[in-house]
């Protein structure tokens, strides 16, 4: 296992299963710091540069919360209109300057490869908080932590990924991560226009992971251990008329899940935000785990910050 100190977190594909399992173990250990009434000093004196050039609630705030929970501090850009990017400054110059102000940087940007570019320029660790439509590695890690803690395993599960599989970066990173586990079976549920991209499918084929493609969840719902729903991302569509063709394609409501025979081994996940794909009445059902996911996000990001800063 490679050292984590000063390591960039760019793609989930950069990790082995052993490394991911180690991160999940350390994430659960962070709960002690999170719940303690006495502030942790694990990252005292360290500064996180939080650079979000796309809208974010959970990722940005959970990273900032993670840093504060471990005794560190945060400087941030949360609106590119109020940064030098609005003046035309390129990303390389921004990173070259910001690295002098902090010890680690988390970045979200609409451009593919933005985190990798930042890592090439920066002398401090770069953590990808979402890069274009391709990757969201820390989301995949918190998704895995949710599954692991709910089932006490990841191997052997049947997992359905539903919604925007073409533009959604969370489902791509999660699919890559799940390909490292044994006897996983994936079910991709989407309109034809939003099917999982061929490069992801090729990677799964190379890994020997079994997957199936469906347009509707009803035929396979009873088979699933996990249903991972995503919103259809209007902001990603180059042509608004294409979005209108698939808008509202899925509605996962209480009536749908009431058809399931009662069982302990089924959960509903969502990276959030949701629009109308999961009914609010589902929140009170025993299957809902999407708000627990958001909590696990803080623990994962606490562990990652401590790891790349060499404190655990």
C-alpha positions as CSV (number, residue, x, y, z in Angstrom):
1,X,0.0,0.0,0.0
2,X,1.4,3.4,-1.0
3,X,1.8,6.1,1.6
4,X,-1.1,8.6,1.8
5,X,1.0,11.5,3.1
6,X,1.1,14.3,0.4
7,X,-0.9,12.1,-2.0
8,X,-3.4,13.6,-4.4
9,X,-7.0,12.2,-4.4
10,X,-7.9,12.6,-8.1
11,X,-9.6,9.4,-9.2
12,X,-11.1,6.4,-7.5
13,X,-9.2,4.3,-10.1
14,X,-5.9,5.3,-8.4
15,X,-6.7,3.2,-5.4
16,X,-6.4,-0.5,-4.7
17,X,-9.1,-2.4,-2.8
18,X,-6.6,-2.6,0.2
19,X,-6.3,1.2,0.2
20,X,-10.0,1.8,0.0
21,X,-10.7,-0.7,2.8
22,X,-8.1,1.1,4.9
23,X,-9.7,4.5,4.2
24,X,-13.1,3.1,5.2
25,X,-11.6,1.7,8.4
26,X,-10.0,5.1,9.3
27,X,-13.3,6.9,8.4
28,X,-15.2,4.9,11.0
29,X,-12.5,5.8,13.5
30,X,-13.1,9.5,12.9
31,X,-16.5,9.2,14.5
32,X,-14.8,9.5,17.9
33,X,-13.4,12.9,16.9
34,X,-16.7,14.0,15.3
35,X,-18.8,13.3,18.4
36,X,-16.3,14.5,21.0
37,X,-17.3,17.5,23.1
38,X,-13.6,18.3,23.2
39,X,-12.3,19.7,19.9
40,X,-9.6,17.5,18.2
41,X,-6.2,19.1,17.6
42,X,-5.2,16.5,15.0
43,X,-5.0,19.1,12.2
44,X,-4.2,22.1,14.4
45,X,-2.2,24.7,12.4
46,X,-3.3,23.2,9.1
47,X,-5.3,25.2,6.5
48,X,-7.7,23.7,3.8
49,X,-8.1,25.7,0.6
50,X,-11.7,25.1,-0.5
51,X,-12.1,26.0,-4.2
52,X,-15.5,25.4,-5.6
53,X,-16.1,26.7,-9.1
54,X,-19.4,24.8,-9.4
55,X,-22.4,24.9,-7.0
56,X,-22.0,22.5,-4.0
57,X,-23.7,22.1,-0.6
58,X,-22.8,18.7,0.9
59,X,-19.3,18.3,-0.6
60,X,-18.0,21.8,0.2
61,X,-19.6,22.0,3.7
62,X,-18.6,18.5,4.7
63,X,-15.0,19.1,3.8
64,X,-15.0,22.4,5.7
65,X,-16.8,20.7,8.7
66,X,-14.2,17.9,8.6
67,X,-11.4,20.3,8.7
68,X,-12.9,22.3,11.6
69,X,-13.7,19.0,13.5
70,X,-10.0,18.1,13.4
71,X,-8.9,21.5,14.6
72,X,-7.8,23.0,11.3
73,X,-8.9,26.1,9.5
74,X,-10.5,26.9,6.1
75,X,-10.1,29.5,3.4
76,X,-12.5,29.3,0.5
77,X,-13.9,30.3,-2.9
78,X,-17.5,29.2,-3.1
79,X,-18.6,31.6,-5.9
80,X,-16.4,31.9,-9.0
81,X,-18.1,35.2,-9.8
82,X,-16.3,36.7,-6.9
83,X,-12.9,35.2,-7.7
84,X,-10.2,36.1,-10.2
85,X,-11.6,33.5,-12.5
86,X,-14.2,36.1,-13.3
87,X,-11.4,38.3,-14.5
88,X,-10.1,35.6,-16.8
89,X,-7.4,34.0,-14.6
90,X,-6.7,30.5,-15.7
91,X,-6.8,27.6,-13.3
92,X,-3.0,27.0,-13.3
93,X,-2.3,30.5,-12.0
94,X,-5.0,30.2,-9.4
95,X,-3.6,27.0,-8.0
96,X,0.0,28.3,-8.2
97,X,-1.0,31.2,-5.9
98,X,-3.5,29.4,-3.5
99,X,-1.0,26.6,-2.7
100,X,1.1,29.3,-0.9
101,X,-1.9,30.0,1.4
102,X,-2.8,26.4,2.6
103,X,-1.6,22.9,3.3
104,X,-4.2,21.0,1.2
105,X,-6.7,22.0,-1.5
106,X,-10.1,20.5,-2.4
107,X,-11.4,21.6,-5.8
108,X,-14.6,21.3,-7.8
109,X,-14.6,22.5,-11.4
110,X,-16.8,21.9,-14.5
111,X,-13.8,21.1,-16.8
112,X,-12.8,17.5,-17.3
113,X,-9.3,16.9,-15.9
114,X,-9.3,20.0,-13.8
115,X,-8.2,18.2,-10.6
116,X,-5.4,16.5,-12.5
117,X,-4.2,19.8,-13.9
118,X,-4.3,21.3,-10.4
119,X,-2.3,18.4,-9.1
120,X,0.4,18.9,-11.7
121,X,0.8,22.5,-10.7
122,X,0.4,22.3,-6.9
123,X,3.0,21.4,-4.3
124,X,0.3,20.6,-1.7
125,X,-2.1,17.7,-2.0
126,X,-5.1,18.1,-4.3
127,X,-8.4,16.4,-3.5
128,X,-11.0,16.2,-6.3
129,X,-14.4,17.4,-5.1
130,X,-16.0,16.7,-8.5
131,X,-14.4,17.0,-12.0
132,X,-16.7,17.6,-15.0
133,X,-18.9,14.7,-15.6
134,X,-16.3,12.0,-15.0
135,X,-15.2,11.6,-11.4
136,X,-16.2,12.2,-7.8
137,X,-13.8,10.0,-5.8
138,X,-14.7,11.1,-2.3
139,X,-18.4,10.6,-3.0
140,X,-17.6,7.0,-4.1
141,X,-15.8,6.5,-0.8
142,X,-18.6,7.7,1.4
143,X,-21.0,5.6,-0.7
144,X,-18.9,2.5,0.0
145,X,-18.7,3.4,3.7
146,X,-22.5,3.6,3.7
147,X,-22.9,0.2,2.1
148,X,-20.1,-1.4,4.2
149,X,-21.6,-0.2,7.5
150,X,-25.2,-1.2,6.5
151,X,-24.4,-4.7,5.3
152,X,-21.1,-5.3,7.1
153,X,-19.7,-6.2,3.7
154,X,-19.5,-5.1,0.1
155,X,-18.7,-8.3,-1.7
156,X,-21.6,-10.2,-3.2
157,X,-24.1,-7.4,-3.3
158,X,-26.6,-6.6,-6.1
159,X,-26.6,-2.8,-6.7
160,X,-28.8,-0.8,-9.0
161,X,-27.6,2.6,-10.3
162,X,-30.6,4.6,-11.6
163,X,-31.1,7.9,-13.4
164,X,-28.5,10.0,-15.1
165,X,-25.7,7.6,-15.8
166,X,-24.3,9.5,-18.8
167,X,-23.6,12.8,-17.1
168,X,-23.6,11.7,-13.4
169,X,-20.0,11.6,-12.1
170,X,-21.0,9.9,-8.8
171,X,-22.3,6.7,-10.5
172,X,-19.1,6.4,-12.6
173,X,-16.8,6.7,-9.6
174,X,-19.0,4.2,-7.6
175,X,-19.0,1.7,-10.5
176,X,-15.2,1.9,-10.8
177,X,-14.9,1.4,-7.0
178,X,-17.3,-1.5,-6.9
179,X,-15.4,-3.3,-9.6
180,X,-12.6,-3.9,-7.0
181,X,-15.0,-6.1,-5.0
182,X,-15.9,-9.8,-5.4
183,X,-19.1,-11.2,-6.9
184,X,-20.7,-7.7,-7.4
185,X,-23.6,-7.5,-9.8
186,X,-24.6,-4.1,-11.1
187,X,-27.9,-3.1,-12.7
188,X,-27.9,0.1,-14.7
189,X,-31.3,1.7,-14.9
190,X,-31.7,4.7,-17.2
191,X,-33.4,6.1,-20.3
192,X,-31.5,5.1,-23.5
193,X,-30.4,8.7,-23.9
194,X,-28.6,8.5,-20.5
195,X,-27.0,5.1,-20.6
196,X,-23.7,4.5,-18.8
197,X,-20.8,5.6,-21.0
198,X,-19.0,3.0,-23.1
199,X,-15.6,3.7,-21.4
200,X,-17.1,2.8,-18.0
201,X,-18.7,-0.4,-19.4
202,X,-15.4,-1.4,-21.0
203,X,-13.6,-1.0,-17.7
204,X,-16.2,-3.2,-16.0
205,X,-15.8,-5.8,-18.7
206,X,-12.1,-5.8,-18.2
207,X,-12.6,-6.3,-14.5
208,X,-15.0,-9.2,-15.0
209,X,-17.9,-7.4,-13.3
210,X,-21.4,-8.6,-14.3
211,X,-23.8,-5.8,-15.2
212,X,-27.2,-5.5,-16.8
213,X,-29.0,-2.6,-18.4
214,X,-32.7,-1.8,-17.9
215,X,-35.0,1.2,-18.7
216,X,-37.2,0.5,-15.6
217,X,-36.5,-0.6,-12.1
218,X,-39.7,-2.6,-11.5
219,X,-38.5,-5.9,-13.1
220,X,-35.4,-6.1,-10.9
221,X,-36.3,-4.2,-7.7
222,X,-36.8,-7.3,-5.7
223,X,-33.3,-8.6,-6.6
224,X,-31.5,-5.5,-5.4
225,X,-29.7,-5.0,-2.1
226,X,-29.1,-1.3,-2.9
227,X,-30.9,1.1,-5.2
228,X,-28.7,4.2,-5.8
229,X,-30.9,6.9,-7.4
230,X,-29.6,10.1,-9.0
231,X,-31.2,13.2,-10.4
232,X,-31.3,14.0,-14.1
233,X,-28.8,16.9,-14.3
234,X,-30.4,19.6,-16.3
235,X,-27.2,21.8,-16.1
236,X,-25.2,19.1,-17.9
237,X,-27.3,18.9,-21.1
238,X,-25.8,20.8,-24.1
239,X,-29.3,20.9,-25.7
240,X,-32.3,21.8,-23.5
241,X,-34.6,19.9,-25.8
242,X,-32.7,16.7,-25.0
243,X,-33.3,17.3,-21.3
244,X,-37.0,17.7,-21.8
245,X,-37.1,14.2,-23.4
246,X,-35.9,12.6,-20.2
247,X,-37.0,15.0,-17.5
248,X,-39.1,13.2,-14.9
249,X,-38.3,9.8,-16.2
250,X,-38.2,8.2,-12.8
251,X,-40.2,8.6,-9.6
252,X,-39.3,6.4,-6.8
253,X,-42.2,6.7,-4.3
254,X,-43.6,4.9,-1.3
255,X,-46.1,2.9,-3.5
256,X,-43.1,1.4,-5.4
257,X,-41.3,0.3,-2.3
258,X,-44.4,-1.0,-0.6
259,X,-44.4,-3.8,-3.2
260,X,-41.2,-5.2,-1.7
261,X,-41.5,-8.1,0.7
262,X,-40.1,-7.0,4.1
263,X,-36.4,-7.7,4.3
264,X,-33.4,-6.3,6.1
265,X,-31.1,-6.3,3.1
266,X,-32.3,-3.4,1.0
267,X,-31.5,0.3,1.2
268,X,-32.1,3.4,-1.0
269,X,-29.2,5.8,-1.6
270,X,-28.9,9.1,-3.4
271,X,-25.9,11.5,-3.6
272,X,-28.3,14.4,-3.3
273,X,-29.6,16.9,-4.1
274,X,-32.8,15.3,-5.3
275,X,-35.4,17.1,-7.4
276,X,-38.5,14.9,-7.7
277,X,-37.0,11.4,-8.3
278,X,-37.5,10.3,-4.7
279,X,-40.8,11.1,-3.0
280,X,-40.5,12.8,0.4
281,X,-42.7,10.1,1.9
282,X,-39.9,7.7,1.3
283,X,-37.7,9.5,3.9
284,X,-39.7,7.8,6.7
285,X,-39.4,4.3,5.2
286,X,-36.8,2.0,6.8
287,X,-35.0,1.7,3.5
288,X,-33.9,5.4,3.2
289,X,-30.2,6.0,3.8
290,X,-29.4,9.2,1.8
291,X,-29.2,11.5,4.8
292,X,-27.0,8.9,6.6
293,X,-24.8,9.1,3.5
294,X,-24.3,12.8,3.9
295,X,-23.2,12.2,7.5
296,X,-20.7,9.5,6.4
297,X,-19.3,12.1,4.0
298,X,-17.9,14.1,6.9
299,X,-16.2,11.0,8.4
300,X,-14.6,10.1,5.1
301,X,-13.4,13.6,4.4
302,X,-12.0,13.8,8.0
303,X,-10.0,10.6,7.3
304,X,-8.8,11.7,3.9
305,X,-7.6,15.1,5.2
306,X,-5.7,13.5,8.1
307,X,-4.2,10.9,5.8
308,X,-2.9,13.2,3.1
309,X,-1.6,15.6,5.8
310,X,0.3,12.7,7.4
311,X,-1.4,12.8,10.8
312,X,-2.7,9.2,10.7
